[in-house]
């Protein structure tokens, strides 16, 4: 299992209008970080799909969170996002494909 820590900046362009006065990081931004982190964790594999995902709690700008990965067979990666307060933020499974260099 691997774990990495992240934080979405308050000035991230996706936060404009999402939601004024009570900003919440969009799920797609969290998933973008998951896919990028997976590519770093398993550089020989390319994420090609999101098999499942479940968002459990909101994430606020500047709130730290961790992404944990676990390999599930040759083409699967389970992920879990945990907020800095220890609460689960999101979980799911990516489908990956081996990349020949």
Protein Blocks (a to p, Z undefined) as FASTA:
>chain_A
ZZddddddfklmklgopaghiacddfklmmmmmmmmmmmmmmmbccfbdfbacdfbdcde
hiacddddddehjkbccdddddfkopafbgcddddddddZZ
